[in-house]
Amino acid sequence: MSRQLGLQWPVTQADVALIRENIKHNDCYCYVLEINGVIQATVSHSKNKPLII
């Protein structure tokens, strides 16, 4: 949806390399939704901060 709206956030262009860099440089949990071998969504959550929904 973000890509269709033209949003320019780095997350809208996330690929495996970006996800790996995020994990490598941040103390976070990263979840990836993959359907038929294509990344559909990612969620990153810092291990050191509370999750606020």
MMTF fields as JSON, N, C-alpha, C and O atoms, coordinates in Angstrom:
{
  "mmtfVersion": "1.0.0",
  "mmtfProducer": "UNKNOWN",
  "numBonds": 211,
  "numAtoms": 212,
  "numGroups": 53,
  "numChains": 1,
  "numModels": 1,
  "chainsPerModel": [1],
  "groupsPerChain": [53],
  "chainIdList": ["A"],
  "bondAtomList": [4, 2, 8, 6, 12, 10, 16, 14, 20, 18, 24, 22, 28, 26, 32, 30, 36, 34, 40, 38, 44, 42, 48, 46, 52, 50, 56, 54, 60, 58, 64, 62, 68, 66, 72, 70, 76, 74, 80, 78, 84, 82, 88, 86, 92, 90, 96, 94, 100, 98, 104, 102, 108, 106, 112, 110, 116, 114, 120, 118, 124, 122, 128, 126, 132, 130, 136, 134, 140, 138, 144, 142, 148, 146, 152, 150, 156, 154, 160, 158, 164, 162, 168, 166, 172, 170, 176, 174, 180, 178, 184, 182, 188, 186, 192, 190, 196, 194, 200, 198, 204, 202, 208, 206],
  "bondOrderList": [1, 1, 1, 1, 1, 1, 1, 1, 1, 1, 1, 1, 1, 1, 1, 1, 1, 1, 1, 1, 1, 1, 1, 1, 1, 1, 1, 1, 1, 1, 1, 1, 1, 1, 1, 1, 1, 1, 1, 1, 1, 1, 1, 1, 1, 1, 1, 1, 1, 1, 1, 1],
  "groupList": [{"groupName": "MET", "atomNameList": ["N", "CA", "C", "O"], "elementList": ["N", "C", "C", "O"], "formalChargeList": [0, 0, 0, 0], "bondAtomList": [1, 0, 2, 1, 3, 2], "bondOrderList": [1, 1, 2], "singleLetterCode": "M", "chemCompType": "L-PEPTIDE LINKING"}, {"groupName": "SER", "atomNameList": ["N", "CA", "C", "O"], "elementList": ["N", "C", "C", "O"], "formalChargeList": [0, 0, 0, 0], "bondAtomList": [1, 0, 2, 1, 3, 2], "bondOrderList": [1, 1, 2], "singleLetterCode": "S", "chemCompType": "L-PEPTIDE LINKING"}, {"groupName": "ARG", "atomNameList": ["N", "CA", "C", "O"], "elementList": ["N", "C", "C", "O"], "formalChargeList": [0, 0, 0, 0], "bondAtomList": [1, 0, 2, 1, 3, 2], "bondOrderList": [1, 1, 2], "singleLetterCode": "R", "chemCompType": "L-PEPTIDE LINKING"}, {"groupName": "GLN", "atomNameList": ["N", "CA", "C", "O"], "elementList": ["N", "C", "C", "O"], "formalChargeList": [0, 0, 0, 0], "bondAtomList": [1, 0, 2, 1, 3, 2], "bondOrderList": [1, 1, 2], "singleLetterCode": "Q", "chemCompType": "L-PEPTIDE LINKING"}, {"groupName": "LEU", "atomNameList": ["N", "CA", "C", "O"], "elementList": ["N", "C", "C", "O"], "formalChargeList": [0, 0, 0, 0], "bondAtomList": [1, 0, 2, 1, 3, 2], "bondOrderList": [1, 1, 2], "singleLetterCode": "L", "chemCompType": "L-PEPTIDE LINKING"}, {"groupName": "GLY", "atomNameList": ["N", "CA", "C", "O"], "elementList": ["N", "C", "C", "O"], "formalChargeList": [0, 0, 0, 0], "bondAtomList": [1, 0, 2, 1, 3, 2], "bondOrderList": [1, 1, 2], "singleLetterCode": "G", "chemCompType": "PEPTIDE LINKING"}, {"groupName": "TRP", "atomNameList": ["N", "CA", "C", "O"], "elementList": ["N", "C", "C", "O"], "formalChargeList": [0, 0, 0, 0], "bondAtomList": [1, 0, 2, 1, 3, 2], "bondOrderList": [1, 1, 2], "singleLetterCode": "W", "chemCompType": "L-PEPTIDE LINKING"}, {"groupName": "PRO", "atomNameList": ["N", "CA", "C", "O"], "elementList": ["N", "C", "C", "O"], "formalChargeList": [0, 0, 0, 0], "bondAtomList": [1, 0, 2, 1, 3, 2], "bondOrderList": [1, 1, 2], "singleLetterCode": "P", "chemCompType": "L-PEPTIDE LINKING"}, {"groupName": "VAL", "atomNameList": ["N", "CA", "C", "O"], "elementList": ["N", "C", "C", "O"], "formalChargeList": [0, 0, 0, 0], "bondAtomList": [1, 0, 2, 1, 3, 2], "bondOrderList": [1, 1, 2], "singleLetterCode": "V", "chemCompType": "L-PEPTIDE LINKING"}, {"groupName": "THR", "atomNameList": ["N", "CA", "C", "O"], "elementList": ["N", "C", "C", "O"], "formalChargeList": [0, 0, 0, 0], "bondAtomList": [1, 0, 2, 1, 3, 2], "bondOrderList": [1, 1, 2], "singleLetterCode": "T", "chemCompType": "L-PEPTIDE LINKING"}, {"groupName": "ALA", "atomNameList": ["N", "CA", "C", "O"], "elementList": ["N", "C", "C", "O"], "formalChargeList": [0, 0, 0, 0], "bondAtomList": [1, 0, 2, 1, 3, 2], "bondOrderList": [1, 1, 2], "singleLetterCode": "A", "chemCompType": "L-PEPTIDE LINKING"}, {"groupName": "ASP", "atomNameList": ["N", "CA", "C", "O"], "elementList": ["N", "C", "C", "O"], "formalChargeList": [0, 0, 0, 0], "bondAtomList": [1, 0, 2, 1, 3, 2], "bondOrderList": [1, 1, 2], "singleLetterCode": "D", "chemCompType": "L-PEPTIDE LINKING"}, {"groupName": "ILE", "atomNameList": ["N", "CA", "C", "O"], "elementList": ["N", "C", "C", "O"], "formalChargeList": [0, 0, 0, 0], "bondAtomList": [1, 0, 2, 1, 3, 2], "bondOrderList": [1, 1, 2], "singleLetterCode": "I", "chemCompType": "L-PEPTIDE LINKING"}, {"groupName": "GLU", "atomNameList": ["N", "CA", "C", "O"], "elementList": ["N", "C", "C", "O"], "formalChargeList": [0, 0, 0, 0], "bondAtomList": [1, 0, 2, 1, 3, 2], "bondOrderList": [1, 1, 2], "singleLetterCode": "E", "chemCompType": "L-PEPTIDE LINKING"}, {"groupName": "ASN", "atomNameList": ["N", "CA", "C", "O"], "elementList": ["N", "C", "C", "O"], "formalChargeList": [0, 0, 0, 0], "bondAtomList": [1, 0, 2, 1, 3, 2], "bondOrderList": [1, 1, 2], "singleLetterCode": "N", "chemCompType": "L-PEPTIDE LINKING"}, {"groupName": "LYS", "atomNameList": ["N", "CA", "C", "O"], "elementList": ["N", "C", "C", "O"], "formalChargeList": [0, 0, 0, 0], "bondAtomList": [1, 0, 2, 1, 3, 2], "bondOrderList": [1, 1, 2], "singleLetterCode": "K", "chemCompType": "L-PEPTIDE LINKING"}, {"groupName": "HIS", "atomNameList": ["N", "CA", "C", "O"], "elementList": ["N", "C", "C", "O"], "formalChargeList": [0, 0, 0, 0], "bondAtomList": [1, 0, 2, 1, 3, 2], "bondOrderList": [1, 1, 2], "singleLetterCode": "H", "chemCompType": "L-PEPTIDE LINKING"}, {"groupName": "CYS", "atomNameList": ["N", "CA", "C", "O"], "elementList": ["N", "C", "C", "O"], "formalChargeList": [0, 0, 0, 0], "bondAtomList": [1, 0, 2, 1, 3, 2], "bondOrderList": [1, 1, 2], "singleLetterCode": "C", "chemCompType": "L-PEPTIDE LINKING"}, {"groupName": "TYR", "atomNameList": ["N", "CA", "C", "O"], "elementList": ["N", "C", "C", "O"], "formalChargeList": [0, 0, 0, 0], "bondAtomList": [1, 0, 2, 1, 3, 2], "bondOrderList": [1, 1, 2], "singleLetterCode": "Y", "chemCompType": "L-PEPTIDE LINKING"}],
  "groupTypeList": [0, 1, 2, 3, 4, 5, 4, 3, 6, 7, 8, 9, 3, 10, 11, 8, 10, 4, 12, 2, 13, 14, 12, 15, 16, 14, 11, 17, 18, 17, 18, 8, 4, 13, 12, 14, 5, 8, 12, 3, 10, 9, 8, 1, 16, 1, 15, 14, 15, 7, 4, 12, 12],
  "groupIdList": [1, 2, 3, 4, 5, 6, 7, 8, 9, 10, 11, 12, 13, 14, 15, 16, 17, 18, 19, 20, 21, 22, 23, 24, 25, 26, 27, 28, 29, 30, 31, 32, 33, 34, 35, 36, 37, 38, 39, 40, 41, 42, 43, 44, 45, 46, 47, 48, 49, 50, 51, 52, 53],
  "secStructList": [7, 6, 6, 6, 6, 6, 7, 7, 7, 4, 4, 4, 4, 7, 7, 2, 2, 2, 2, 2, 2, 2, 2, 2, 2, 1, 7, 3, 3, 3, 3, 3, 3, 3, 3, 6, 6, 3, 3, 3, 3, 3, 3, 3, 3, 3, 6, 6, 1, 7, 7, 7, 7],
  "xCoordList": [0.817, 0.0, 0.862, 0.564, 1.927, 2.789, 3.383, 3.461, 3.807, 4.376, 3.336, 3.639, 2.111, 1.057, 0.719, 0.292, 0.913, 0.636, 1.795, 1.678, 2.92, 4.064, 4.875, 5.643, 4.721, 5.487, 6.954, 7.281, 7.839, 9.269, 10.046, 11.248, 9.42, 10.105, 10.968, 10.558, 12.172, 13.027, 12.315, 12.549, 11.451, 10.753, 9.887, 9.63, 9.443, 8.598, 9.387, 8.804, 10.713, 11.572, 12.395, 13.414, 11.963, 12.731, 12.953, 12.034, 14.193, 14.531, 15.369, 15.609, 15.808, 16.555, 17.804, 18.122, 18.515, 19.732, 19.427, 20.156, 18.373, 17.995, 17.579, 17.926, 16.849, 16.427, 17.649, 17.722, 18.601, 19.827, 20.604, 21.102, 20.71, 21.403, 20.683, 21.329, 19.379, 18.591, 18.879, 19.075, 18.902, 19.178, 20.617, 20.871, 21.543, 22.961, 23.279, 24.099, 22.646, 22.992, 22.035, 22.258, 21.001, 20.041, 19.752, 19.686, 19.583, 19.246, 17.725, 16.999, 17.27, 15.83, 15.43, 16.25, 14.146, 13.534, 12.995, 12.45, 13.14, 12.621, 11.818, 12.323, 10.591, 9.702, 9.435, 9.257, 9.41, 9.208, 8.038, 7.98, 7.111, 6.016, 6.394, 6.544, 6.542, 6.921, 5.829, 5.41, 5.383, 4.366, 4.908, 5.263, 4.966, 5.488, 6.865, 7.147, 7.728, 9.088, 9.258, 10.352, 8.194, 8.255, 7.928, 6.909, 8.799, 8.547, 7.323, 7.25, 6.366, 5.138, 5.123, 4.526, 5.79, 5.791, 6.921, 7.365, 7.381, 8.34, 7.886, 7.229, 8.249, 8.006, 9.275, 9.785, 9.787, 10.961, 10.563, 9.794, 11.107, 10.802, 12.087, 12.763, 12.424, 13.621, 13.498, 12.463, 14.573, 14.588, 14.628, 14.25, 15.08, 15.286, 14.16, 14.247, 13.114, 12.017, 10.702, 10.542, 9.764, 8.478, 7.695, 7.776, 6.955, 6.098, 4.804, 4.093, 4.5, 3.279, 2.387, 2.787, 1.212, 0.275, -0.884, -1.788],
  "yCoordList": [-1.193, 0.0, 1.258, 2.21, 1.274, 2.462, 2.795, 3.965, 1.769, 2.019, 2.624, 3.543, 2.111, 2.629, 4.085, 4.843, 4.468, 5.848, 6.784, 7.996, 6.228, 7.047, 7.523, 8.477, 6.878, 7.27, 6.94, 5.892, 7.827, 7.682, 7.186, 7.434, 6.515, 5.983, 4.805, 4.031, 4.651, 3.51, 2.167, 1.25, 2.06, 0.794, 0.385, -0.802, 1.351, 1.002, 0.299, -0.28, 0.346, -0.299, -1.431, -1.833, -1.939, -2.955, -4.195, -4.714, -4.65, -5.914, -6.695, -6.213, -7.876, -8.716, -8.004, -8.102, -7.294, -6.59, -5.522, -5.4, -4.757, -3.718, -4.334, -3.813, -5.422, -6.113, -6.623, -6.491, -7.201, -7.693, -6.55, -6.7, -5.417, -4.259, -3.75, -3.371, -3.737, -3.303, -4.197, -3.704, -5.493, -6.43, -6.264, -6.282, -6.105, -5.992, -4.737, -4.789, -3.623, -2.347, -1.895, -0.85, -2.64, -2.278, -3.493, -4.62, -3.253, -4.342, -4.51, -3.971, -5.272, -5.379, -6.788, -7.61, -7.018, -8.206, -7.772, -6.676, -8.609, -8.272, -9.455, -10.575, -9.204, -10.234, -9.934, -8.779, -10.968, -10.813, -11.674, -12.858, -11.089, -11.839, -12.071, -11.129, -13.323, -13.691, -14.59, -15.56, -14.265, -15.067, -15.419, -14.542, -16.713, -17.201, -16.627, -16.279, -16.527, -16.071, -14.571, -14.103, -13.807, -12.351, -11.71, -12.027, -10.801, -10.098, -9.208, -8.381, -9.403, -8.608, -7.54, -6.477, -7.827, -6.87, -7.207, -8.353, -6.2, -6.408, -5.594, -4.562, -6.077, -5.353, -5.458, -6.556, -4.325, -4.314, -3.716, -2.757, -4.31, -3.839, -3.844, -4.869, -2.705, -2.586, -3.465, -3.478, -4.203, -5.058, -4.227, -4.711, -2.987, -2.158, -1.173, -0.398, -1.186, -0.245, -1.013, -2.029, -0.549, -1.237, -1.108, -0.091, -2.13, -2.108, -1.399, -1.809, -0.34, 0.428, 0.27, 0.594, -0.214, -0.437, 0.526, 0.504],
  "zCoordList": [0.0, 0.0, 0.0, -0.722, 0.801, 0.869, -0.478, -0.852, -1.218, -2.542, -3.472, -4.233, -3.413, -4.282, -3.951, -4.822, -2.692, -2.285, -2.591, -2.412, -3.055, -3.407, -2.218, -2.342, -1.064, 0.114, -0.101, -0.657, 0.337, 0.084, 1.304, 1.391, 2.223, 3.385, 2.949, 2.083, 3.541, 3.171, 3.303, 2.515, 4.3, 4.522, 3.319, 3.12, 2.529, 1.383, 0.293, -0.624, 0.388, -0.605, 0.011, -0.55, 1.146, 1.865, 1.012, 0.378, 1.017, 0.397, 1.405, 2.512, 1.041, 1.975, 2.483, 3.668, 1.618, 2.036, 3.085, 4.07, 2.888, 3.849, 5.18, 6.24, 5.134, 6.354, 7.108, 8.33, 6.397, 7.045, 7.695, 8.811, 7.017, 7.581, 8.824, 9.801, 8.798, 9.945, 11.152, 12.263, 10.934, 12.018, 12.51, 13.714, 11.587, 11.922, 12.736, 13.653, 12.414, 13.024, 14.119, 14.732, 14.374, 15.411, 16.274, 15.783, 17.556, 18.467, 18.427, 19.262, 17.437, 17.231, 16.81, 16.402, 16.93, 16.358, 14.998, 14.869, 14.003, 12.687, 12.171, 12.096, 11.823, 11.295, 9.828, 9.442, 9.028, 7.589, 7.16, 7.49, 6.432, 5.823, 4.37, 3.592, 4.023, 2.661, 2.08, 2.713, 0.894, 0.207, -1.168, -1.954, -1.446, -2.729, -3.047, -4.194, -2.024, -2.233, -2.384, -2.699, -2.164, -2.306, -0.961, -0.347, -0.504, 0.754, 0.584, -0.325, 1.485, 1.449, 2.528, 2.352, 3.662, 4.766, 5.725, 5.802, 6.453, 7.536, 8.737, 8.599, 9.909, 11.149, 11.971, 12.192, 12.426, 13.294, 14.627, 14.698, 15.691, 17.034, 17.844, 17.936, 18.43, 19.25, 20.487, 21.154, 20.787, 21.973, 23.255, 24.321, 23.153, 24.341, 24.62, 25.572, 23.819, 24.016, 24.095, 23.418, 24.906, 24.994, 23.69, 23.002, 23.369, 22.188, 22.539, 23.456, 21.812, 22.042, 20.832, 19.714, 21.04, 19.936, 20.049, 19.214]
}
